[in-house]
Amino acid sequence: MYYLEQGKGYPIILLHGGIGTSKMWENLIPELSKHFLVIAPDCRGHGKTDNPTGNFSYKLMAEDIIGLINTLNLEKPLICGHSDGGQIAFELALHYPDLIRAIVVSGVLIEISEEYIKALNSWGFKQMGVVNFQQLEEAWKDFLPNVKENFSVVYGPDYWKTFITGISKVWLNPEEFPKEKVKNINLPVLIVHGDRDVTPVEEVLKIHNLIPNSELAVAPNSDHSFPIHKYQLYFNLIFDFLQCRTRND
């Protein structure tokens, strides 16, 4: 597992989104590393981290993060996850609550919605393991070159199609999402969401109401990728929550 490490202090692990790598945090890491020991891995099969089995699931990727925590001897790190990284954070909070301190999630959902399916279909994701790549290349033409480059490091220039096909089996699988099980999360949780995300704010409010010890911050005039493009706003929304968790059990 490849990871970036910068700063010193209380440990925080940053988990990138589903077609991203640790590079998504390159603007945020300098800010956070002034206050924390920041660790930003490339998740299984993403970027510079390999995927020996070829399989993907949020549970499997959460187990990888636990392996990283144990290997680095981290004491109850904070977890900050965006999109797929947020889904992984939910898995960590549900199944490994004694090994982490708190989680920040953004761009998450707990069940597949009609809006979510429409968005995936419009990009070319037809069903689990079935992707129209011509449609995808048109829909993602602005950032697909970066995806192709970032996902060529381990397995070569054509791997991105293998990856997209594999990850579609996660994104379109209702069983990958926790649904109302999130009500069993007892750790502190901060939910951050752009008001123009594909998932409506109303759906995220339901998640907030289900999780007992949660806080909700809605970013104005912000879409799903605002933690990347508006990283200073994102930092401002999460910083107090993170700092408080280093002081209080």
N, C-alpha and C positions, 0 to 999 in steps of 0.2 A: 504494500500500500504506500503510494506516494503521498507526502503531506508537506505543507509549508509550516514553518514555525517562526514566530517572531514575538519579541517582548518578554516581559517577566511579570510575575504576580499570580493572581488566581487564574487557573486554566479555563479557557473557553474553547470549545470545538465548533467550528463553522461548517455547516453541511450545505453544499451547493444544490442547485436545482437539477432537474432530470436530464437536460441536454447540455448541462454546464460542467464546469470543473472548478477546482479551487481558484482559478483565475477570476471567477465572478466576484470574489471578495477583494481584488487587488487594490481598490480604492478605500475600502473600509478597514483593511488590516492595519495600515499605518495609524489610523485613529484609535482603534481598539487596543493596539499594542502599547500605547502610552499608559495603559491602565491594567492590562491583562497579559497573561501568556496565551497567545493566540495560536491555535493549531487548526489548519485548514486542509483536510485530506481530499484527494480525488477518490470518490466512492468506487466500489467494484465495477470494473468494466468501463469506467469513465477516465478520460485523460490518460495519465501515466500509470494508472493502477490496472492490473490485469484482471481477468475473470476466468479462473481455471476451469470452472464447471460450465460456463456459458449461461448460467441461470441468473435470473433477477427476481428479487422480491424485496419489499420493504423490511420484512423480518430478517432476511438474510443479510441485508446491508446494515441493519441495526446490530446484528451479531458481529459484523466486521468492526463496527465502531467500538463495541465492548472489547474486542480483541486489541484494538489500538489503545484504549484506556488502560487495559491491564499491562500491555507491553511497555507503555510509557510511565506506568506507575502514577497515574493521575488520580488525585483524591477528589472525588465528587465534582467533576468539571461541570460548568454550565454548557448547555447545548443550544446553539442558534441555527435553525434550519429553515431554508426557503424552499417552497414548492415541494419537490420530492424529498428534499432535506428536512422539511417540516413533517412530512409523513413518517420519515425515519425517526424523527424526534418523538413523535407520538408513540411509536413502537418502543423506544427506549423508556419513555415515561410509564408505559403500561407494564412492561416486562422486566425492566431493570431499575426500578425507582431508587433502590439503595445505592446505586453506583453513580448517580448524577444528582446535581443540586437543584436545577430548575431548567425550564426550556422556554425558548422564544421561537415561535413558528409564524411564518408568513406565507400567504398564497396557498393555504391548505384547504382541504375539504375532508369530510368524514364519510361521505357516501357519494356515489356517482349521481350527478344531477342531469337534467335535460339540457341545461346550458352547456355543461361540460362535454357531453356527448356531441352536441352540435358543433362545438369548437373543434374537437378532435376530428370529427368527420370532415369538416371544412378544410382541414389540413391534409387529409388523405388517409387518416387512420380509420379503416373500415370495420375491422373487428380484431380480436386478439390474434396477433401474428400475421395480419393482412394489412399491408400498407401500399397505397398508390403513390409511388415515389415521384412520378411526374407531377402529380398534384401537390405533393409535399414540397418539391423543389420550387414550384411557383409560389406557394404560400409562404415559404421561409426564405425566399431569395435574398433578403437583406442580411440575414445572419447565418445562413447555411454554410457559406465558405469557412466561417470560423469553426462551426461544428465539425466539418470535414477535416480541418487542420488539427483541431484539438483531439479528435478521436482516431488519429492515424499513428499516434506515437508508438503504441505497443503492437498493434496487429496490422498496420499498413493502411493505405489510402482507401480501400474499399470497406473497411470495418464499420464505418458509420452506418451503412445499410443493415449490417448484422445487428448492430446495437439498437437501431430504431425498431427493427422487427422484434427484438427481444424485449425492449422496454414497453412496447405496445401491449404485451401480454400482462404487464403490471397495470398500466394506465387504464385499460379497459376491463379489468377484472374486479367485479364488485367485492370479492372476498379480500382484496388487498386493503380495503378501507375499514377503519375501526367502528364506524357507525356510533351507536350510543354507548359503546364500551368506554369512550373517553370520559364518561362520568365517573369512572373508577380511578382516574388520575388524581392523585392527592398532592403532587408536587406543585410549586408555584409555576404558573404558565402565563406568558404574555403572548397574545394573539395580535399580530399586526397585519393589516389588510388594506390594499389600495381600493379606493371607492369606485374605481373603474376596472377592477379585475373581472375576469370571465365569471368567477363565482360571485353572486350578488352579496352585498353586505348583510342582507337579511339571513342568508345561510350561515354566515360566520357568526352572527349574533346568536344563532341557535347553538353553535359550538361553545361559545362563551357561556351561555346559560347552563349548558350541560356540565362543564368542568367547574368543580366547586371553588378552587383557589386560582381563578383566572382573571386576567385583566385584558381589556380590548382597546387597541388604538387603531383608528381608521385614518389613513393618509389621504388628504384631499387631492383631487385632480391627479390621481396616480393609478397606473395599471399594474399588471401582474409583475412586471420586471422593475418596479420602482426601487427595490433595494440596490439594484445595480446603477440605474440612471439617476436616482435621487438619493445617493448613499448618505449624504449629510443629513437629510430629513430622516432617513431610516435610523442612522446613528442617534439622532436626537430623541427618537421615539423609544429606543431600546436601552439607552445608557443608564438611566436612573434605576430601571428595573434590575439590570445586571449588577450594578454597584450595590444595591440593597441586598441582593442575594449573597454577596460575599461577606456581608456583615451579620446577617441574621440567619439562623437555622429555620 
